[in-house]
Amino acid sequence: MPRIGVISDTHGLLRPQALAQLQGADYIVHGGDIGAPAILEQLAAIAPLTVVRGNNDYAPWAHAVPHTARLDVGVVGIYALHDIATLAIDPIAAGIRVIISGHSHRPTAEWRSGMLYLNPGSAGPRRFKLPVSVAELMVDGPSVTARIIELNL
C-alpha cells in the first residue's frame, strides 16, 4: 500500500521532526511556499518528489517549479496546487481523487463530493497559534485515507 508524505509551507525551514515523519514514504508532495532549493534536495533524497510553487516562491530558482502538478498512484489521481482558491480545473472530469493544497497553514482533510481535499498545514515557521504539521496519504487500490500529523516541537 503506497504511502505519500505531504508537506507544505516550509518557508525555508525543514524541521527534523518533519523529515522523520516523511521517512519511508513512497512519494512526497510539497504544496508550495518552499523557501529554498535545499529543501527540495532533502525531500527528493527520501522519495520521488512532486512539488508546486507557492506565492512566496519568487526567487530565480523557483521559476522552474510548476504552479500545479499531478501525481498518479495506481488508479488514484492526485492534483497539487498551492492556493485552493486558484483551482482552475474540474477535478472529477480530470480523474482526480485527491487535491493537495497549502497556503492557509490550516491542516485539513475533508471529503467533499467524493473528493479528498488535503492541506497538511505548515511544517515551517509557526504562524499564529496554528499547529506545525505534515500529512500522509495511504492509497489502497481506489481507496484513499489521510492523516494529519502534528509535529512535536
FENGI-V219317 format. One record per run of one state. SS is the DSSP state (~ for helix, > for strand, _ for the rest). FROM is the first residue (numbers start at 0). LEN is the number of residues. If there is no record, write none. Layout:
ss & from & len
SS & FROM & LEN
SS & FROM & LEN
This chain:
ss & from & len
_ & 0 & 1
> & 1 & 6
_ & 7 & 8
~ & 15 & 7
_ & 22 & 4
> & 26 & 4
_ & 30 & 6
~ & 36 & 8
_ & 44 & 3
> & 47 & 4
_ & 51 & 8
~ & 59 & 5
_ & 64 & 3
> & 67 & 6
_ & 73 & 2
> & 75 & 6
_ & 81 & 2
~ & 83 & 3
_ & 86 & 11
> & 97 & 4
_ & 101 & 6
> & 107 & 5
_ & 112 & 2
> & 114 & 5
_ & 119 & 2
> & 121 & 1
_ & 122 & 9
> & 131 & 9
_ & 140 & 2
> & 142 & 8
_ & 150 & 3
